[in-house]
């Protein structure tokens, strides 16, 4: 690692963008378009989430809980980038010694340019001199600018610093990676406009203390939204998980009541996940707890299950969990959640080679979901034998080794399960 030291007495002009190429009006037809080569981060899973790699002049915001691995991942990516390009890592939180020790632990040998600085004007002045291809700001909440008198980390400071850094990146075609803190509620700290001014927003997900980390693109001007990549935390950094379905499926040989697998869809990637439900007698004030699924959606599912399935849980505690810490946002999980609740309530074991997916409407109809064929193919690839799916999603050609059970209404799925478990 190479540390760059700036003189604290050096005079820095307040006009930090002076000398940059001037803006000009252009005709849309005169602008050359096309698929430019992207810069790889050296991590194929991260490249996938970004839409194929980093785009020149793009601004990427990375958010996540403290200690989840944001700085570690970016340092690993900077190492690969620095082999053929100049990369500058600006840290406002950790000392140069701390970053160097982490680099040794990760086995990083590349000499990434390192700068300990929080003064925005000094950072941009140095960037003009060194002309790095990629700049990392760790973190944007620690940066301060002469143009604002508010405290570091305040809404004004974060907004002004991010705006000036973004303008610099766009005018010089520099790739900018900004690491951001999150609030207790999981949202990025600082003004909401921060997410609007950047090109891509990546969120780290995962259980605290857990091994796996999920990186999700919640905004991406150069790729698919909700694309995910999965990494495993180890002593030598974050390791890519190229077959994430395997880690979300239970390895138990003997299946238990209240457990079933579904195929969810995360942008371009089908993903096998296990959904578990626990229904137990409640003494008073029954609880409804959902982890990885929308809490309000669970209340809706229980009402539909009672009205159209004849299964009452008003005197039962209901707990639903998605294994592995992943969050499921699509309504295709409705059917599998209801089947696992019935399984737990009736103490009936669902065979571990069954899968299900489908949205359930308020009138009890099972509605189709998108990309059903890809979901079924993923299930067949992992050895599943029976798939309970919406009638409208029946494949035109049979899938070898996979028996498809099509249902039009919820009661049909419940009836099939009752007769075959």
N, C-alpha and C positions, 0 to 999 in steps of 0.2 A: 504494500500500500504506500502511496506517496501523499504526503500532507503538504498542502499549499498554505502558506502563512501570509496574511495581509498586514501591512502596517496600520496600527490603530490611528496613526496621525495623518494618514494619507487623505488628501482632500478629494472628496467625491462629489461630483456635480449632482444637483437635484434633478436635472433633466436627464434621467437615466436612459431614455430612449433616443437621445441625440446621436446622430450618425448612422441610424438604421435606415434601410431603404425606404424611400417615401412611398406613401400609398398613392395609387393612381386608378383612374376609371378605365375599365376595359369592357369590350364587347364580349358577350358570352360566347359568340361564335369564334372569337379569336383565341379563346383559352383552349389549350391542348388538353384533351381528356384521355383517359385510358387507365388501365390497371397498372399502377406503378408497383415496382418491387417493394415488398415490405421488409422491414428489418426484424429478423428473428431474435427472440429473447434467449434462445438456446434451450427453452423449455417448450416442447411441442404442445403440452396441455394448455399452458398459458397463451401461446400463440393462437390456439383454437378459440379460446375465450375472447381474445382481442379481434378475431375475425381473420386471422392469418398472419398476424405479426403487427409491429408498430408502423404507423404511417408517418412520413415526414411532416413536421409541423403540427402533429397531433398533441393534445393535452389529455393526459389520463389521470384520473383521481382514484386513489386506492384507499378504501376505508375498512375499518375493522376494530375489534376490541383490543385493548392493550395486551401485548404478549402473544397475540394469535399467530404472528409470523410475517407481518407485512414487510418489515425491514429486512428480515432474513431472505424472503423471496426476491425482493428487489435487488439485494446485494448479489444473489446468485445470478440473476438476469444480467446485471451490470457486468459481471465477469465475462459472460459470453459475448456481450455487445462490445466490450473493450478490446477484444482480440483484433478487430478490424476497424474500430471507430474510437474516437475520443469520448469517454464517458466521465461526467463530473457528478460526484455524490456530495450533496450539501447537507450537513447534519446540524440541526439546531438543538438536538436533545442529548445525543451521546457524544462523548469525547472521542478524539482520534484514537486514543489508546483502546477504548472499549470496542470501537468498530474493528480495529486491527486484531484484537483478541478473538472477536467473532469470526473474522475472515480466516484466521488460523484454524479455528475449530471446524469451520466448514470446508477446509482444505483449499481455500482460494489462494491462487498464486499470482493472478494477474494484478498489475499495478494500476488499479482504478484511481483516478484523481479524487482526492478527498479534501473537503473544505469544511471547517468548523466556523460557521457564521450564521447570524440571524438578521443582519442588516441587509435589506433588499438591494439598496443602491450599490453596495460593495459587491454583492453576488453578481449582479448584472454587469458591472464594470469588468469583473474578472472573466465572465462568460464571453464578453466581447473580445477580450484578449486571447483566450485559449480556444474559442470557437468549438466547443464540444458538440458532438452529434446528439448526445442525450444528456439531459440534466435531471437529477433526482432531488427533490426537496423533501426533507424528512425533519419535521413535518411543517405543513403550511401554517398551522396554528402558532408556531414559534417565530415566524417571520415578522419583522417590523419595517415600516417605511417612514421616511422623513415627511411624507405627505399627510400623515395622520398622527395625532397626539394621544390617541387612546391607548389603552394597555395592550400588550401582546396577547393574541388569542381572542381579542374582542371582535365583534361582528365587523366593525369598520376596518380594522387592521387586516383581517382575513380576506375581506372583499377586495380591498385596495391592492394588497400584495398579489392575490390570485389574478386580478385583472391585469396588472403590469407584467407579471410573468407570462400570462397567456398572450398578451400583445407582443412581447419579445419573441416567444416561440413561433407565432404566426408569421412575423415579419422576417425572421431569420431561418425559417424552415427547420427549427430545432425541435426535437422530441422532448416533451416535458412530462415527467412523472411526479405527481404530488401525492404524498402520503397524508392522510387526514385522520383525526381522532373522531370517535363516535360518542354520542351521548348515552345515558343510561337506557334510553328507549331504543337504541340501535341506529338512530339517524346520525348522519354526519354533523359534527359540531360546526357552528358557524352559520352564515346566512344561506338561505335556500338557493340564492342566485349562484352560489358556488357550483352547484351541480348543473345549472343551466349553461354556464359559460365554458365548461369543458366538453371535450368530444366523447369521452368514455368514462363511465363510473363503474369501478369494480368493488364488490363487497366481499369481505371474508366472512364465511359462516362456519359454524362448528361448535360443539359443546366445549365448555371451559374444562381444560385438563384432558380433553379427548385427543386421540391420535390424528384424526383426519380433519383436513381443512378443505372447505368447498369455496371456490372463488366464482362469483356470479356477476355477469355483466348486466347491470340494471339499466344502463344506457350505453349505446354504442352507435356512433354515426358511420362506422366503417364495418359493421358486422351485425350478427343477430343479437337481439336482446334476450336475456335470460339464458344465454349459453353459459355452461359451467365447466369448470375443470376441478379435478380432485387431487389433493396432495396428502401424503402421509408425513407427519412430523417425526424426524429421527435425530440422533445426536449429531449427524453431519448435515443437517438442513432438511429442506422439504423435498421429498421424493415423489415423482409423478406416479399416479395410479391410472394406468391405461385401460383397465377393465373395471370401472367403478361399480358395476352391478354386483360383482362378486363380493365386495366388502359390505354391501347393504343387505345381503341375504344371510339368513341365519344358517349356522353350520350344524344345528341340532339334528341328530339322526331321528329322534322320536318327536313328531309334531305335537304341539299343545293346543288346547282350545284358545280361541281368541287371536289367532295368528293367520295371516294370509298375505300373499304377494300380489302386487300390482305393477303394471308397466306405466310409468309416468313419462312425460316428454319434456325435456329441458332444451328448448330451441331445436337444434338439429340432432340431439342425442336422445335415444330411448334409454330409459334407466329402470332397472329392476329394483324395487324397494319393498321392504317388509313393513306391513302395518299391523300393529298389535292393539288389542282392546281388552280391558279388564272391567267386568261388570260385577258389582258386589252389593249385597244388601246394605241399605243405609238406615241408620237409626233415626236421623232427622236431617232436614235440609240437604237433600241429595246434591252431590257435587258433579260438575261436568268439566273435566280437565282435558285439554287437547295440546299436545306437544308436536310441532311440525305441521299442524293443520290449523285452519282458521277456527277459532273458538265459536264464533257465531254460526259458522257452517255446521258445526257439530250439533248445536241446538236445533237447527233446521232438519238435519238428518234424523234426529231422534223423534221429532214431531211427525215426519213422513213415515218413519218406521212404525210408529204407533197407529197412525191413521190408515195406512195402506198395507201394513204388514201384520197388524194385530199384535205387535210386540210392545208392551208397556214397560217403561223404565222409570216411572215417576217416583218409585220408592227404592231406586237403585243408584249407587254411585257409578259413574261411567268415566273411564279413563282411556284415552286413545293416544297412541304414540307412534311416530314414524322412526324406525330404527336407523341409527347412524348419524342423527343430527341434521338430516336434510329437511328443507322446508318445501312442502308441496302446496302450490298455489292454484292448481287447476281443479275444475269440478269433476274431472274423470275419476277422482278418488271416492266419490259418493258411494258407489256400489260396493267396493271392497270394505269400506268402513262399516256399512250396515251389515254386511255378512260376518265380519269379525265380531261385531257387537252381539249378533244372534248366536254366534259360535260360543262366545264366553258365557252368555246368559243361559244357554241350554246345555253348556258343558259338552259340546260336540266338537270333535277334532276335524278341522278341514285338512284333507290330504296335502302334503307339502309339494305336490306336483300340479296344484291348481293355481290359476291366476284369475283375476277379474279386473275389469275397468268399465266405467260408464257413469254418465251424469244422471242423477235421479231427480225428476221434476216434482213440483208440489202436488201434482195429481197422481204421482206414483209411476209415471212412465219412465222408462230407461232410455235416455236420449243418446244419440251418437256422439263420438269424440273424433277429433281429427287425427290423422296419421295412424289409423288403426292397423293397417297392414304392417307397418314398421314395428309397431308394438308387438303384434303377434309373432313376427319373425324373430324378434329379440327373445321372446318367451320360448319359442321352439329351439333357439340356439342354446339356451340354458337348460334344456331337458324337461320343460314343463309339458304335461300331457293333456290337460283340460283347461279351456279358457271360457269364462262366462262373460259375454260381451253384449252390447246392444244389438238388436235385430238389424238395424240399419247399417251396422258395420260388418256384416257377414262378408268374408272375402269371396271374390268371384271364382277363385281356384282354391281347392283344398290345400292346406299346409301339412306337409308330410309329418306324421308323428304327433300332430296336435289336433285334438277333438274340440270343435267349437260349439259351445252351447249358447244359442242366441235367445235373448229374452226381450220382450216388449214392455213388460211391467215388472215392478219390484217383486210382487208376490210370486211370479214365476221363478225368479232366482232363488227366493227363500224356499220355495217348494222343492226345487231341484236339490238344494243343499240338504234339506230335511230328509229327502228320500235316499240320498247317496252318501250320507256320513253317519 
